[in-house]
Amino acid sequence: MKIKFKAGVLLQNLSVADNVINAKHFVSSLSNGLFIVNNSSLSIVGSDGEMEIETIIDDIDIEDKSDFQTLISVRKLLEYVRFLGIDDEVSLDFKEDDKVIVKSSGDRFSVNKIGAEDYPRLKIANEDSKFFEISLDKSSLSTMIERSIHAVANNDMRQYLNGILFEFTEDSFHIVSTDGHRLSWSEIKIPNSVDTQKQYIVPKKTALELAKLLKDKSVKDTEINMRFSEDGIIFQVDKYRLLSKLINSQYPAYEKVIPNLGEKYVSFNAEQFKKTIQKAAIVASDSVVTSAIKLTFDDKYAFAEAENNIAETLKTNAIEINSNIKEPFKINFNSKYLLDTFSQILTENAGIYLYDSNGSILVVEEGNSASKFVLMPMKLN
């Protein structure tokens, strides 16, 4: 059997599968991609045992059609195809018992193939499993994930912090993330979505791969279908099918750490304030001890200060703000956390509700109540 494609088509689909594959996986078959030929389509599957993605290439030129499955090194094939032009023709010939013959532009490349009998397809449900199914606007979901991923923990012992919460209520869908120091919350309205609240914790790696698919310019669908079981989730958008296990844990009651609207409130041009933070971070990011930025607010102005362990200092020029604060208010933050938070602001103006120098702040977008950010201050001696 021989299959012919444009190199650009093969490159795109190999890249998607390769994002998931661990070339050094202890299960040897999972270090390869599963190639499935069925009728006039080719599916390429990549998996790491916890997450699986399948991409389908339709309407390809197949000689001597027959259904079959085999395992091939996606990484080696991908590295070769990257050297080709996107409109170059490339063929894969599977007729040999243990090799795939790749030909393009006068090249002949033989790649090992092995049987797919022991390839462990990811199963996230059994025959008795019940699914909760819903479709959402692709663009809205993409934005929500991008604005929350920065606040997810990395390899925290509390497993629930290593993922993003997908929460469905009677009239809304929320995405929440926190690492214990900061929190991101966003919302879209979907009336009559569920009778009772549903919560699912999607692993960070899965959320990152989903974000890439939603940004894929070749995807024509405007909605993404999601099917949740107790143990896993299936995302389907256009030619891509992403399966993943869920984090089996109880998400903390995040509502309790979102501060109420306080009496002290300042607002400002979001881009101008972000640049103020960026300037202070030049010095703060070099501090081995704290990486702290000190913010000062008064009734008209705000500025930032930073110093590091090699006696370098930076104090920014004051920017104009709208404020109901009568006396100067000082508070310290980790520079990266502060910059991550204000990099998510999409509106022209943003605001901060302040409480005391040891209390969390609530960051909001003026004119948009569908997002909130919480940030804990640093306590310095």
Disulfide bonds with the S-S distance in Angstrom:
none
